[in-house]
Amino acid sequence: MKFLTSSVAAMKAGESGRRNIRLLSRFLLTLAGMVIVFTIVFHTLMAWEGQEHSWLTGFYWSFTVMSTLGFGDITFQSDIGRIFSIFVLLSGVIFLLILLPFTLIEFFYAPWVESRSRRIIQHSLPDTVSGHAILLSYDSISSTLIEKLDRFGDQYALLTSDTEECVRLIDQGINAFVGDPSIESTYKRLRLEHAAIVALTGSDFENARLAFTIKALNPQIPIISAADSKSSSEVIRLSGANKAFQLGNIVGEALARRAYGGDSLSHVVASFDELLIVEAIADSPELVGKTLAEANLRKSAGVNIIGFWERGEFTISAPDAVINPNSVLLLAGSKETLARFDSKYRNADNREGHTVVIGAGRVGTAVCETLASNNTNYKIVDRSPHALKPFGDKGVIGDASTFETLNMAGIIEARTVIITSHDDDLEVYLTIFCRKLRPDIQIICRATEVRTISELHRAGADIVLSYASMGANILFNFLKHSDILMVAEGLDIFRVKAPESLHGKTLGEMNLRVSTGCNVIAIRGEDGLQAPPRPSIPIKPDDELILISDTESERLFCELHPPSISEGS
């Protein structure tokens, strides 16, 4: 009934609606008239043949023949009766099977869809909205960004030129608008003059055009854009973007930093000014087999253990946690203390072995460049001889899904394999294959879709990074002028100005790790940076907390202690 009343209301609205209902009524009356005429003729011919049937039987026969569902239980015996049956059948095919569906769609369903779109699609943002983000395409990056914006209570508007997509996005709970991104009135409806940023995540050509259009409308609006290459990045900035980032290079560098080997035991994955966050393989005889309490790295090297990885699972540090040969420690400290850790715990065998990189695209190339800068030996595998040409004798031509190719790349002697394919199905396949070949090897993967991350971990990946999460973090940081850093998929380091609910309390009293799952790794106050923080010192109103947590813990912290993200330095 709701569908019917909505449709009728839509058709009655305006002159076009009244015209539609008149045409629909005429068609239905014509159809009803045909059925009546066919019923009368049916009775006449049946009486002429000597057969007697009720009027209801006449209606029944007319409908079944017109709908081509005639059951054959009532038939004419004469040729003229059979000719009449053929005429009724053809009339039914034309009117019921062709014209009726077209008429219902044109004058009934289409007006209802249009009416529903008008009802649920907002025309413009409310006048009270300001400081919001304007997103001009919907993809995995913007989808992940929207989740983060919702979690922190920030406002946004997503623009699409497709009405059906807009309705679908609104049904998913997304604040979507429909409009032409090339005209000024669209941006007035989205309150461009009051927005905080415009984020562009489409193709390079589209991003350049939109940046040029938006900057002409409002020269002061900050614009951030994704770019596929260095040249595209420069063109997009010339078009008006304040920042253009090459996400492929960023992901590649992040993947490479997490590989074992090279000159250093520890590898920097994030930094907050002088505070460095590093990952270090626990392959030193002085660490393996000991608990974190027994290792006592804070006393021996001055570093703080945040937690450690075991086959893709991150565990916040606990005194009784045992360090295994495959454990990857996540540490926080200064450049000096981490150098002391390197010197004390570097294993002489750490430089042995090499890294196998699968895929010579933008991400794979960035991985190899970063490995080379860290003096890490590598081999790169790809099917294309042209793609491998810049790598010289380090390139291995072939299909990475075959043992012969991986064997040529030295998979048996390698310490790490980094899989950089943009095909998530292939990523899962290669992860399973490499894990079966080498149960002890470190496997690092790039995921395109967020939903693939858990599959890759189950397949045997140690660390997974995705385009979506890293891109969303870059956009969010640009919006908030903050430094939320993703050290691994689903694990972020972020800083907040001390919430009012924590003023005057000590870390020992709050026990945030138990109540929220977040771990405070440093505090910046008037006396400088405390890393690790002292649990007995009360938190002051002007202090800044640096925390590490997964997505759920971050959300819980924001609910229990509503933060105001610092504007950074």
BAPA-461935 format. One record per residue (C-alpha): x, y, z. Coordinates in Angstrom, 2 decimals. Layout:
BEGIN
{atom {X,Y,Z}}
...
***
This chain:
BEGIN
{atom {0.00,0.00,0.00}}
{atom {2.85,2.36,0.79}}
{atom {4.26,1.75,-2.70}}
{atom {0.84,2.36,-4.29}}
{atom {0.02,5.54,-2.38}}
{atom {3.51,6.95,-3.02}}
{atom {3.20,6.23,-6.73}}
{atom {-0.28,7.77,-7.02}}
{atom {0.86,10.83,-5.09}}
{atom {3.86,11.19,-7.40}}
{atom {1.74,10.90,-10.52}}
{atom {-0.77,13.50,-9.29}}
{atom {1.95,16.06,-8.57}}
{atom {2.22,18.73,-11.25}}
{atom {0.97,18.87,-14.84}}
{atom {3.19,16.02,-16.02}}
{atom {1.88,13.84,-13.19}}
{atom {-1.74,14.52,-14.11}}
{atom {-0.92,13.82,-17.76}}
{atom {0.64,10.49,-16.76}}
{atom {-2.38,9.37,-14.80}}
{atom {-4.72,10.34,-17.67}}
{atom {-2.66,8.28,-20.14}}
{atom {-2.45,5.33,-17.75}}
{atom {-6.20,5.47,-17.14}}
{atom {-6.92,5.54,-20.88}}
{atom {-4.71,2.52,-21.47}}
{atom {-6.34,0.51,-18.66}}
{atom {-9.82,1.46,-19.90}}
{atom {-8.84,0.38,-23.44}}
{atom {-7.59,-2.93,-22.09}}
{atom {-10.77,-3.47,-20.07}}
{atom {-12.88,-2.63,-23.15}}
{atom {-10.97,-5.19,-25.22}}
{atom {-11.62,-7.91,-22.62}}
{atom {-15.34,-7.07,-22.59}}
{atom {-15.57,-7.13,-26.39}}
{atom {-13.64,-10.44,-26.55}}
{atom {-15.98,-11.94,-23.94}}
{atom {-19.08,-10.93,-25.92}}
{atom {-17.65,-12.31,-29.17}}
{atom {-16.63,-15.51,-27.30}}
{atom {-20.23,-16.07,-26.17}}
{atom {-21.59,-15.31,-29.62}}
{atom {-19.29,-17.77,-31.42}}
{atom {-19.71,-20.46,-28.75}}
{atom {-23.51,-20.18,-29.06}}
{atom {-23.17,-20.44,-32.85}}
{atom {-21.15,-23.67,-32.36}}
{atom {-23.75,-24.98,-29.91}}
{atom {-21.61,-24.63,-26.76}}
{atom {-22.96,-23.00,-23.60}}
{atom {-20.65,-21.18,-21.13}}
{atom {-21.15,-18.64,-18.33}}
{atom {-20.06,-15.02,-18.56}}
{atom {-17.37,-15.73,-15.96}}
{atom {-16.04,-18.48,-18.24}}
{atom {-15.88,-15.90,-21.03}}
{atom {-13.76,-13.56,-18.92}}
{atom {-11.59,-16.52,-17.89}}
{atom {-11.03,-17.56,-21.52}}
{atom {-10.23,-14.00,-22.65}}
{atom {-7.61,-13.48,-19.93}}
{atom {-5.92,-16.85,-20.34}}
{atom {-5.63,-16.50,-24.12}}
{atom {-4.48,-12.85,-24.01}}
{atom {-1.82,-13.72,-21.43}}
{atom {-0.68,-16.69,-23.60}}
{atom {-1.49,-19.00,-20.69}}
{atom {-4.44,-20.67,-22.41}}
{atom {-4.87,-24.10,-20.85}}
{atom {-6.75,-25.67,-23.76}}
{atom {-9.71,-26.66,-21.57}}
{atom {-12.07,-24.41,-23.59}}
{atom {-11.60,-24.43,-27.37}}
{atom {-13.49,-23.53,-30.52}}
{atom {-14.38,-26.25,-32.99}}
{atom {-14.90,-24.04,-36.05}}
{atom {-12.27,-22.29,-38.19}}
{atom {-13.78,-18.88,-37.51}}
{atom {-13.52,-19.55,-33.78}}
{atom {-9.88,-20.55,-34.15}}
{atom {-9.17,-17.38,-36.19}}
{atom {-10.78,-15.35,-33.39}}
{atom {-8.55,-17.15,-30.84}}
{atom {-5.44,-16.20,-32.87}}
{atom {-6.57,-12.57,-32.98}}
{atom {-7.13,-12.51,-29.20}}
{atom {-3.74,-14.13,-28.63}}
{atom {-1.90,-11.55,-30.80}}
{atom {-3.78,-8.70,-29.13}}
{atom {-2.74,-10.04,-25.73}}
{atom {0.93,-10.30,-26.77}}
{atom {0.92,-6.67,-27.93}}
{atom {-1.11,-5.14,-25.10}}
{atom {-0.25,-7.33,-22.08}}
{atom {3.31,-8.45,-22.78}}
{atom {4.64,-5.33,-24.54}}
{atom {2.53,-2.23,-23.96}}
{atom {1.42,-2.94,-20.36}}
{atom {4.95,-3.29,-18.86}}
{atom {6.12,-0.23,-20.78}}
{atom {3.10,1.77,-19.59}}
{atom {3.49,0.76,-15.96}}
{atom {7.18,1.62,-15.98}}
{atom {6.73,4.90,-17.82}}
{atom {3.67,6.20,-15.97}}
{atom {3.77,4.34,-12.66}}
{atom {7.21,3.04,-11.57}}
{atom {9.40,5.79,-13.01}}
{atom {7.39,8.59,-11.34}}
{atom {7.60,6.69,-8.04}}
{atom {11.40,6.34,-8.33}}
{atom {11.72,10.01,-9.20}}
{atom {9.44,10.99,-6.31}}
{atom {11.42,8.81,-3.88}}
{atom {14.67,10.36,-5.08}}
{atom {13.27,13.85,-4.52}}
{atom {12.12,12.89,-1.04}}
{atom {15.37,11.36,0.27}}
{atom {18.04,13.35,-1.62}}
{atom {18.99,16.55,0.17}}
{atom {19.17,19.62,-1.99}}
{atom {21.87,21.36,0.03}}
{atom {23.76,21.28,3.30}}
{atom {22.13,23.07,6.25}}
{atom {23.31,26.63,6.88}}
{atom {24.77,25.56,10.23}}
{atom {27.33,23.18,8.66}}
{atom {30.93,24.41,8.44}}
{atom {34.42,22.95,8.69}}
{atom {33.30,19.91,6.74}}
{atom {35.05,17.79,4.11}}
{atom {33.75,17.64,0.54}}
{atom {34.42,14.31,-1.19}}
{atom {33.99,14.14,-4.96}}
{atom {34.07,10.41,-5.59}}
{atom {33.08,7.25,-3.75}}
{atom {35.71,4.52,-3.64}}
{atom {37.51,2.38,-1.07}}
{atom {39.57,5.35,0.16}}
{atom {36.63,7.72,0.65}}
{atom {34.55,4.91,2.17}}
{atom {37.23,4.28,4.81}}
{atom {37.62,8.03,5.37}}
{atom {33.88,8.39,5.97}}
{atom {34.03,5.69,8.67}}
{atom {36.85,7.61,10.38}}
{atom {35.00,10.94,10.09}}
{atom {31.87,9.39,11.60}}
{atom {33.93,7.93,14.44}}
{atom {35.37,11.34,15.34}}
{atom {32.07,13.17,14.80}}
{atom {33.30,15.21,11.82}}
{atom {30.96,16.35,9.06}}
{atom {31.32,15.70,5.34}}
{atom {29.41,15.79,2.05}}
{atom {29.90,13.29,-0.76}}
{atom {29.04,14.45,-4.27}}
{atom {28.02,12.16,-7.12}}
{atom {26.59,12.96,-10.54}}
{atom {24.51,9.75,-10.63}}
{atom {21.07,9.97,-9.00}}
{atom {20.72,6.21,-8.57}}
{atom {24.13,5.98,-6.90}}
{atom {23.20,8.88,-4.63}}
{atom {20.02,7.10,-3.51}}
{atom {21.98,3.87,-2.92}}
{atom {24.60,5.70,-0.84}}
{atom {21.94,7.48,1.22}}
{atom {20.33,4.11,1.91}}
{atom {23.73,3.03,3.30}}
{atom {23.73,5.96,5.70}}
{atom {26.17,8.13,3.72}}
{atom {25.60,11.88,3.50}}
{atom {25.48,11.98,-0.30}}
{atom {24.35,14.70,-2.71}}
{atom {23.75,14.65,-6.44}}
{atom {24.98,17.33,-8.79}}
{atom {27.30,18.34,-11.62}}
{atom {30.82,18.84,-10.21}}
{atom {31.73,21.27,-12.98}}
{atom {29.21,24.03,-12.15}}
{atom {29.30,26.69,-9.44}}
{atom {25.77,26.15,-8.09}}
{atom {26.66,22.60,-7.01}}
{atom {29.41,23.85,-4.72}}
{atom {27.18,26.59,-3.33}}
{atom {24.75,23.87,-2.25}}
{atom {27.67,22.07,-0.55}}
{atom {28.77,25.31,1.19}}
{atom {32.22,25.30,-0.40}}
{atom {33.09,28.65,1.17}}
{atom {32.63,27.13,4.65}}
{atom {34.31,23.75,3.99}}
{atom {37.61,22.68,5.57}}
{atom {38.95,20.69,2.61}}
{atom {38.03,19.16,-0.74}}
{atom {39.34,15.60,-1.25}}
{atom {39.91,14.20,-4.76}}
{atom {40.41,10.44,-5.13}}
{atom {39.42,9.87,-8.76}}
{atom {41.62,9.49,-11.85}}
{atom {44.50,11.89,-12.48}}
{atom {42.70,13.62,-15.36}}
{atom {39.52,14.03,-13.35}}
{atom {41.38,15.27,-10.27}}
{atom {43.27,17.90,-12.28}}
{atom {40.08,19.19,-13.90}}
{atom {38.18,19.35,-10.62}}
{atom {41.07,21.03,-8.78}}
{atom {41.21,23.68,-11.50}}
{atom {37.43,24.27,-11.34}}
{atom {37.23,24.44,-7.55}}
{atom {40.25,26.72,-7.16}}
{atom {38.70,29.15,-9.64}}
{atom {35.54,29.24,-7.51}}
{atom {37.34,29.57,-4.18}}
{atom {41.11,30.22,-4.20}}
{atom {41.33,29.80,-0.39}}
{atom {39.85,26.30,-0.11}}
{atom {42.47,23.60,0.70}}
{atom {42.43,20.79,-1.88}}
{atom {44.13,17.42,-1.43}}
{atom {44.34,14.92,-4.26}}
{atom {45.60,11.42,-4.96}}
{atom {47.95,10.98,-7.92}}
{atom {49.34,7.99,-9.78}}
{atom {52.76,9.38,-10.67}}
{atom {55.18,12.18,-9.92}}
{atom {54.35,14.01,-13.15}}
{atom {50.60,13.71,-12.47}}
{atom {51.19,15.00,-8.95}}
{atom {52.91,18.11,-10.31}}
{atom {50.15,18.78,-12.85}}
{atom {47.43,18.38,-10.21}}
{atom {49.24,20.86,-7.94}}
{atom {49.57,23.28,-10.84}}
{atom {45.82,22.87,-11.39}}
{atom {45.15,24.15,-7.88}}
{atom {45.60,21.32,-5.38}}
{atom {47.46,22.25,-2.19}}
{atom {48.76,18.70,-1.81}}
{atom {48.96,15.73,-4.18}}
{atom {50.17,12.42,-2.78}}
{atom {51.34,9.35,-4.67}}
{atom {49.66,6.62,-2.70}}
{atom {51.39,3.83,-4.63}}
{atom {54.80,5.13,-3.56}}
{atom {53.68,5.63,0.03}}
{atom {52.31,2.09,0.29}}
{atom {55.45,0.67,-1.35}}
{atom {57.76,2.48,1.06}}
{atom {55.67,1.36,4.04}}
{atom {55.77,-2.26,2.87}}
{atom {59.56,-2.15,2.39}}
{atom {60.19,-0.62,5.82}}
{atom {58.64,-3.69,7.40}}
{atom {60.97,-6.16,5.68}}
{atom {63.67,-8.00,7.62}}
{atom {67.30,-7.52,6.78}}
{atom {69.52,-4.59,5.87}}
{atom {71.97,-2.64,8.01}}
{atom {69.59,-2.06,10.91}}
{atom {67.73,-4.41,13.21}}
{atom {64.96,-1.86,13.78}}
{atom {63.01,-0.12,11.01}}
{atom {61.11,3.14,11.51}}
{atom {57.41,2.84,10.67}}
{atom {56.15,6.12,12.18}}
{atom {57.43,9.21,13.98}}
{atom {56.13,12.03,16.14}}
{atom {58.88,14.62,16.01}}
{atom {61.73,13.10,18.06}}
{atom {59.66,10.07,19.11}}
{atom {60.27,7.17,16.71}}
{atom {58.10,4.07,16.36}}
{atom {60.02,1.09,15.00}}
{atom {59.55,-2.59,14.28}}
{atom {62.37,-5.02,15.07}}
{atom {62.68,-8.73,14.43}}
{atom {63.35,-10.58,17.67}}
{atom {66.02,-12.93,16.33}}
{atom {68.71,-12.14,18.90}}
{atom {69.64,-15.01,21.26}}
{atom {69.40,-12.49,24.11}}
{atom {65.69,-11.92,23.35}}
{atom {64.22,-15.18,22.00}}
{atom {62.55,-17.30,24.67}}
{atom {62.44,-14.55,27.27}}
{atom {59.40,-12.76,28.64}}
{atom {59.13,-9.00,28.18}}
{atom {59.81,-8.59,31.89}}
{atom {62.99,-10.66,31.63}}
{atom {64.18,-8.79,28.54}}
{atom {63.58,-5.45,30.35}}
{atom {64.39,-3.38,27.27}}
{atom {63.51,-0.14,29.04}}
{atom {66.42,-0.65,31.43}}
{atom {68.89,-2.24,29.00}}
{atom {68.34,0.04,26.00}}
{atom {65.98,2.83,27.10}}
{atom {63.20,1.83,24.67}}
{atom {59.54,1.20,25.43}}
{atom {57.90,-2.02,24.16}}
{atom {54.45,-1.13,22.82}}
{atom {53.60,-4.69,21.78}}
{atom {54.57,-7.34,19.28}}
{atom {53.33,-9.14,16.18}}
{atom {52.83,-12.88,15.85}}
{atom {51.76,-13.90,12.31}}
{atom {49.70,-10.75,11.83}}
{atom {48.19,-10.69,15.33}}
{atom {49.17,-7.69,17.44}}
{atom {49.38,-8.05,21.22}}
{atom {49.78,-5.12,23.60}}
{atom {52.86,-5.71,25.75}}
{atom {52.37,-7.69,28.97}}
{atom {55.20,-8.60,31.37}}
{atom {54.64,-12.37,30.98}}
{atom {54.45,-12.35,27.16}}
{atom {57.13,-14.60,25.63}}
{atom {59.28,-13.43,22.71}}
{atom {59.37,-16.09,19.98}}
{atom {61.72,-16.37,16.97}}
{atom {58.99,-15.01,14.67}}
{atom {57.98,-12.15,16.99}}
{atom {58.24,-8.63,15.60}}
{atom {58.62,-6.08,18.39}}
{atom {56.97,-2.66,18.14}}
{atom {59.16,-0.20,20.05}}
{atom {59.07,3.50,20.88}}
{atom {62.08,5.63,21.68}}
{atom {64.45,8.35,20.57}}
{atom {67.03,8.05,17.80}}
{atom {69.76,7.53,20.41}}
{atom {67.97,4.85,22.44}}
{atom {66.98,2.91,19.33}}
{atom {70.56,3.03,18.06}}
{atom {71.58,1.58,21.44}}
{atom {68.99,-1.19,20.99}}
{atom {70.35,-1.94,17.48}}
{atom {73.90,-2.13,18.73}}
{atom {73.06,-4.42,21.64}}
{atom {70.63,-6.85,20.00}}
{atom {71.61,-6.96,16.31}}
{atom {72.08,-10.56,15.21}}
{atom {75.12,-11.19,13.00}}
{atom {72.91,-13.32,10.75}}
{atom {70.41,-10.49,10.27}}
{atom {72.02,-9.41,6.98}}
{atom {71.81,-12.87,5.46}}
{atom {69.10,-13.68,2.97}}
{atom {67.28,-11.33,0.66}}
{atom {63.79,-10.05,-0.11}}
{atom {61.64,-11.33,-2.97}}
{atom {59.32,-8.66,-4.39}}
{atom {56.39,-9.86,-6.52}}
{atom {55.06,-7.28,-8.96}}
{atom {56.94,-4.47,-10.74}}
{atom {54.19,-1.88,-10.79}}
{atom {54.25,1.45,-8.97}}
{atom {54.05,-0.17,-5.55}}
{atom {56.66,-2.83,-6.36}}
{atom {59.03,-0.23,-7.79}}
{atom {58.68,1.90,-4.65}}
{atom {59.37,-1.19,-2.53}}
{atom {62.62,-1.91,-4.42}}
{atom {63.80,1.70,-4.25}}
{atom {63.29,1.73,-0.49}}
{atom {65.02,-1.63,-0.04}}
{atom {67.98,-0.41,-2.08}}
{atom {68.27,2.75,0.03}}
{atom {68.42,0.51,3.13}}
{atom {71.15,-1.66,1.55}}
{atom {68.80,-4.65,1.49}}
{atom {69.38,-7.21,-1.27}}
{atom {66.32,-8.15,-3.31}}
{atom {64.94,-9.92,-6.38}}
{atom {61.83,-8.71,-8.19}}
{atom {59.45,-10.95,-10.15}}
{atom {57.12,-9.89,-12.96}}
{atom {55.76,-11.29,-16.21}}
{atom {56.69,-8.19,-18.21}}
{atom {60.32,-7.88,-19.45}}
{atom {59.67,-4.17,-20.07}}
{atom {58.64,-3.60,-16.43}}
{atom {61.77,-5.38,-15.18}}
{atom {64.19,-3.54,-17.48}}
{atom {65.17,-0.86,-14.87}}
{atom {66.11,-3.55,-12.33}}
{atom {68.81,-5.25,-14.43}}
{atom {69.99,-8.58,-13.08}}
{atom {67.72,-8.25,-10.03}}
{atom {64.68,-8.89,-12.23}}
{atom {63.19,-12.37,-12.71}}
{atom {60.81,-12.77,-15.66}}
{atom {58.03,-15.26,-15.10}}
{atom {54.74,-16.18,-13.43}}
{atom {55.03,-15.83,-9.65}}
{atom {52.31,-18.44,-9.16}}
{atom {54.71,-21.19,-10.32}}
{atom {57.45,-22.78,-8.22}}
{atom {59.98,-22.53,-11.07}}
{atom {59.77,-18.73,-11.14}}
{atom {59.87,-18.30,-7.37}}
{atom {62.78,-20.73,-7.17}}
{atom {64.68,-18.62,-9.72}}
{atom {64.03,-15.62,-7.45}}
{atom {65.54,-17.51,-4.51}}
{atom {62.39,-18.03,-2.45}}
{atom {64.05,-20.91,-0.56}}
{atom {66.90,-18.70,0.74}}
{atom {64.88,-15.47,1.14}}
{atom {64.03,-13.92,4.49}}
{atom {61.01,-11.94,3.26}}
{atom {58.54,-11.92,0.37}}
{atom {56.58,-8.74,-0.42}}
{atom {53.50,-9.26,-2.62}}
{atom {52.40,-6.04,-4.35}}
{atom {49.77,-7.20,-6.86}}
{atom {46.65,-5.04,-7.27}}
{atom {44.58,-8.24,-7.68}}
{atom {43.42,-9.33,-4.22}}
{atom {42.55,-12.84,-5.41}}
{atom {46.11,-13.27,-6.65}}
{atom {47.43,-11.83,-3.36}}
{atom {45.60,-14.51,-1.38}}
{atom {46.74,-17.26,-3.77}}
{atom {50.41,-16.20,-3.62}}
{atom {50.29,-15.82,0.16}}
{atom {49.02,-19.39,0.59}}
{atom {51.58,-20.65,-1.94}}
{atom {54.55,-18.87,-0.31}}
{atom {53.49,-19.94,3.18}}
{atom {53.36,-23.59,2.09}}
{atom {56.77,-23.32,0.41}}
{atom {58.37,-21.50,3.35}}
{atom {56.51,-21.75,6.68}}
{atom {59.21,-19.61,8.35}}
{atom {59.42,-16.75,5.82}}
{atom {58.11,-13.26,6.53}}
{atom {55.19,-12.43,4.19}}
{atom {54.12,-8.81,3.67}}
{atom {51.10,-8.02,1.47}}
{atom {49.39,-5.06,-0.10}}
{atom {45.56,-5.25,-0.06}}
{atom {43.39,-3.25,-2.41}}
{atom {40.04,-3.90,-0.75}}
{atom {39.64,-3.63,3.02}}
{atom {37.60,-6.84,3.13}}
{atom {40.64,-8.80,1.86}}
{atom {42.81,-7.93,4.87}}
{atom {41.46,-10.64,7.18}}
{atom {41.64,-13.19,4.34}}
{atom {45.32,-12.42,3.78}}
{atom {46.08,-12.82,7.48}}
{atom {44.27,-16.17,7.51}}
{atom {46.20,-17.19,4.40}}
{atom {49.47,-16.65,6.28}}
{atom {50.49,-13.00,5.80}}
{atom {52.45,-11.49,8.67}}
{atom {51.71,-7.85,7.83}}
{atom {49.06,-6.39,5.50}}
{atom {48.73,-2.76,4.42}}
{atom {45.91,-1.46,2.26}}
{atom {45.43,1.42,-0.13}}
{atom {42.14,2.34,1.50}}
{atom {43.37,2.76,5.07}}
{atom {46.59,4.57,4.20}}
{atom {44.82,6.91,1.78}}
{atom {42.06,7.64,4.30}}
{atom {44.67,8.43,6.99}}
{atom {46.44,10.90,4.70}}
{atom {43.16,12.69,3.92}}
{atom {42.09,12.70,7.57}}
{atom {45.42,14.12,8.73}}
{atom {45.18,16.88,6.12}}
{atom {41.68,17.73,7.35}}
{atom {42.53,17.68,11.07}}
{atom {46.11,19.00,10.78}}
{atom {47.05,15.99,12.90}}
{atom {49.49,13.09,12.73}}
{atom {47.42,9.94,13.00}}
{atom {49.79,7.26,11.74}}
{atom {48.94,3.72,10.70}}
{atom {51.70,1.36,11.82}}
{atom {49.80,-1.61,10.41}}
{atom {46.36,-2.38,9.07}}
{atom {43.83,-1.60,11.81}}
{atom {46.50,-0.29,14.23}}
{atom {46.91,3.48,14.52}}
{atom {49.05,5.84,16.55}}
{atom {47.25,9.10,17.25}}
{atom {47.59,12.06,19.57}}
{atom {44.94,14.02,21.44}}
{atom {44.93,16.95,23.76}}
{atom {44.28,15.54,27.22}}
{atom {40.47,15.22,27.60}}
{atom {38.92,17.01,30.56}}
{atom {37.89,13.67,32.09}}
{atom {41.59,12.76,32.53}}
{atom {42.88,16.01,34.03}}
{atom {44.66,15.50,37.35}}
{atom {44.71,11.70,37.06}}
{atom {47.74,9.49,36.59}}
{atom {48.13,6.76,33.99}}
{atom {48.27,4.26,36.81}}
{atom {44.90,5.41,38.16}}
{atom {43.18,5.49,34.76}}
{atom {44.46,2.16,33.42}}
{atom {43.36,3.10,29.90}}
{atom {44.64,-0.18,28.52}}
{atom {41.99,-2.08,30.49}}
{atom {39.11,0.40,30.10}}
{atom {39.57,1.27,26.42}}
{atom {42.28,-0.99,24.94}}
{atom {44.43,2.08,24.13}}
{atom {48.04,2.28,25.27}}
{atom {49.64,5.67,26.07}}
{atom {53.18,5.51,24.64}}
{atom {54.21,9.11,25.28}}
{atom {53.05,12.39,26.83}}
{atom {54.12,15.80,25.59}}
{atom {53.90,18.53,28.22}}
{atom {55.58,21.74,29.25}}
{atom {58.64,19.71,30.30}}
{atom {58.99,18.13,26.88}}
{atom {58.30,14.59,25.71}}
{atom {57.98,11.69,28.17}}
{atom {58.65,8.48,26.23}}
{atom {57.84,6.19,27.89}}
{atom {55.52,8.20,30.16}}
{atom {55.84,7.99,33.94}}
{atom {52.68,6.33,35.34}}
{atom {52.74,8.27,38.64}}
{atom {52.65,11.83,37.26}}
{atom {49.20,13.49,36.97}}
{atom {48.04,14.57,33.53}}
{atom {47.80,18.33,33.05}}
{atom {45.20,20.17,30.91}}
{atom {47.79,21.26,28.35}}
{atom {49.36,17.80,28.00}}
{atom {49.15,15.92,24.75}}
{atom {48.71,12.15,24.84}}
{atom {50.18,9.91,22.15}}
{atom {48.32,6.61,22.01}}
{atom {48.31,3.39,20.02}}
{atom {45.19,1.32,19.46}}
{atom {43.12,-0.62,16.99}}
{atom {40.02,0.88,15.39}}
{atom {37.55,-0.40,18.00}}
{atom {39.69,0.78,20.93}}
{atom {40.09,4.19,19.30}}
{atom {36.31,4.45,18.99}}
{atom {35.82,3.42,22.62}}
{atom {38.38,5.98,23.83}}
{atom {36.58,8.74,21.91}}
{atom {33.25,7.72,23.49}}
{atom {34.54,7.51,27.07}}
{atom {36.92,10.49,26.83}}
{atom {35.72,12.77,23.99}}
{atom {38.95,14.18,22.52}}
{atom {39.74,17.31,20.61}}
{atom {42.47,16.29,18.16}}
{atom {45.39,18.61,18.47}}
{atom {46.21,20.76,15.50}}
{atom {49.72,19.42,15.40}}
{atom {52.95,21.26,15.24}}
***
